[in-house]
Amino acid sequence: MNIKVVHADYGNPAQGADIVRLLNGYALDPMGGGEPLPANTGDHLVQKLAAIPHAISLLCYVDGNAAGLLNAFEGFSTFQCKPLINIHDIAVASDYRGLGISQLMLSELERMATQRGCCKVTLEVLQGNTVAQNAYTKYGFSAYELDPKMGKAMFWQKSL
């Protein structure tokens, strides 16, 4: 079995199609909301990602088949005055789960983050997604807190 992680080329139509297909598979999963991506997202996602200078997409191929996707964006830690990378999506196609694909993509992202002088890699995960939590814990992630008395950080949103 040949497993390879590549930095996606947004100008490559095949890789662009792989990004959309894998993200749609994630969206259809209960952990991704259980609904397909809107048509507009599928039609324009790769073009929009290409226009963001600090967007990162990693694709994992197993024997030439697109099996995993990681989308991330470079941000900035004001407390440490250094860049950081926030993972927005990690998706592994159901046929390829259990092969360590998420760990391989996380390893490549960590290599990139270190090379860029980042102070940390961040992500959010649903409380009920224990499979993902276990994968992230295995890789060394933990819940974020500054002071245990104040509790763990929560990820909130306001839709616009």
SULKA-V261735 format. One record per helix or strand. SS is the DSSP state (helix for helix, strand for strand). FROM is the first residue (numbers start at 1). LEN is the number of residues. Records with the same first field share a line. If there is no record, write none. Layout:
SS->FROM-LEN + FROM-LEN
This chain:
strand->3-5 + 55-8 + 65-13 + 82-11 + 121-3
helix->13-16 + 30-3 + 39-12 + 94-3 + 101-15 + 130-10 + 148-3
